[in-house]
Each structure stands twice: as structure tokens, then as C-alpha cells.
């Protein structure tokens, strides 16, 4: 049985590195969009509360108070609903980044360093 020699392929190495860089960019853009979503929803919540309380937009009887509190709470909970899928996607990207990094390290960097030491 003959041994198959794993040869260095610059095309594969370049494409794997490009994929790794793309995943890092995705992680960075998700972070920025998450911060924007939080700030926007909190600003909407504070604006809504200010509008209701200063303009007496609705009568604040018992029903109006309950509706107001529910709407305000929902507006402040929007980031939580946004973060659940974002956290799952970030976890998947992180796992794939670690896998790609380990693949590059084991199959490209380590054999290259081993050949240099000889």
C-alpha cells in the first residue's frame, strides 16, 4: 500500500485564508449591527415614554397605564429577541473560524515549519 504524500497547495491555502478573513469580517459586522440595534430600540423606548408622559397621548387610567407599560417593556425587549439568533450565528462562525485555523495550522503551517528546521 503506498502512502499518499500531502503536498502544499497554494490555491487551497489562499482560499482557506480568504474564508477565515471573511468570517472575521462577518463577526465584526454583527457586533456593529447589534450595537446599532440596541441603541436604536432604547432610543425608541425613551422617545415613546417621553411622548406619552409629556403630551398625555393617551389617558393614563388603569387600562392606559397597563398598555403603556406593556409597549414600553416590549420596546426594551426587542434587543433580546435580536440577540438570540445573532448569538447562535456568532457561535457557528466562531466554531468554523477555529476549525479553519486548526486546519491551516496542522496541514500548512506545521509542515512548513518542520521543513524549514531540517
C-alpha positions in Angstrom: 0.0 0.0 0.0 1.5 3.3 -1.0 1.5 6.4 1.2 -0.1 9.4 -0.2 2.0 12.5 0.3 0.1 15.6 1.2 1.5 18.4 -0.9 1.3 22.1 -0.3 -1.4 23.6 -2.4 -1.2 27.4 -2.6 -4.7 27.7 -4.1 -6.3 25.8 -1.2 -4.2 27.7 1.4 -5.2 31.0 -0.1 -8.9 30.1 -0.3 -9.0 28.9 3.3 -7.3 32.0 4.5 -9.7 34.1 2.5 -12.6 32.3 4.1 -11.2 32.8 7.5 -10.8 36.5 6.9 -14.4 36.7 5.6 -15.6 35.1 8.7 -13.8 37.6 10.8 -15.4 40.4 8.8 -18.8 38.9 9.4 -18.2 38.7 13.2 -17.1 42.4 13.2 -20.2 43.5 11.2 -22.5 41.5 13.5 -21.1 43.3 16.5 -21.7 46.7 14.9 -25.2 45.9 13.9 -26.0 44.6 17.3 -24.9 47.8 19.0 -26.9 49.8 16.5 -30.0 47.7 17.2 -29.7 48.2 20.9 -29.1 51.9 20.7 -32.0 52.4 18.3 -34.5 50.3 20.2 -33.6 52.0 23.5 -33.8 55.5 21.9 -37.3 54.5 20.5 -38.3 53.3 24.0 -37.2 56.5 25.7 -38.8 58.6 22.9 -42.0 56.7 23.3 -42.1 57.1 27.0 -41.3 60.8 26.8 -44.0 61.3 24.2 -46.6 59.5 26.3 -45.8 61.2 29.5 -45.4 64.8 28.3 -48.1 65.0 25.7 -50.7 62.9 27.5 -51.1 61.0 24.3 -53.4 58.5 25.9 -55.4 58.8 29.1 -53.4 57.2 31.8 -56.2 55.4 33.5 -55.6 51.8 34.7 -56.0 50.3 31.2 -53.9 53.0 29.6 -51.2 52.5 32.2 -51.1 48.8 31.5 -50.9 49.3 27.8 -48.2 51.9 28.2 -46.1 49.7 30.4 -46.5 46.7 28.1 -45.5 48.7 25.0 -42.5 50.2 26.8 -41.4 46.8 28.1 -41.7 45.3 24.6 -39.6 48.1 23.0 -36.9 47.4 25.6 -37.0 43.7 25.0 -36.5 43.9 21.2 -32.7 43.7 21.6 -33.1 40.4 23.4 -35.1 38.9 20.6 -32.5 40.2 18.2 -29.6 38.7 20.1 -30.7 35.1 20.3 -30.3 34.4 16.5 -27.3 36.7 16.4 -25.6 34.7 19.2 -26.3 31.4 17.5 -24.8 32.7 14.2 -21.8 34.1 16.0 -21.2 30.8 17.7 -21.4 29.0 14.4 -18.9 31.5 12.8 -16.6 31.1 15.8 -16.6 27.3 15.5 -15.9 27.5 11.8 -13.1 30.0 12.4 -11.5 27.7 14.9 -11.8 24.8 12.6 -10.3 26.6 9.7 -7.5 28.0 11.9 -6.7 24.5 13.2 -6.7 23.1 9.6 -4.3 25.8 8.4 -2.1 25.2 11.4 -1.9 21.4 11.2 -1.8 21.0 7.4 0.1 24.0 6.3 2.0 25.9 9.0 3.3 23.0 10.9 4.7 21.0 7.9 6.2 24.2 6.5 8.0 25.0 9.8 9.1 21.3 10.1 10.7 21.5 6.6 12.5 24.8 7.5 14.1 23.2 10.6 15.6 20.4 8.5 
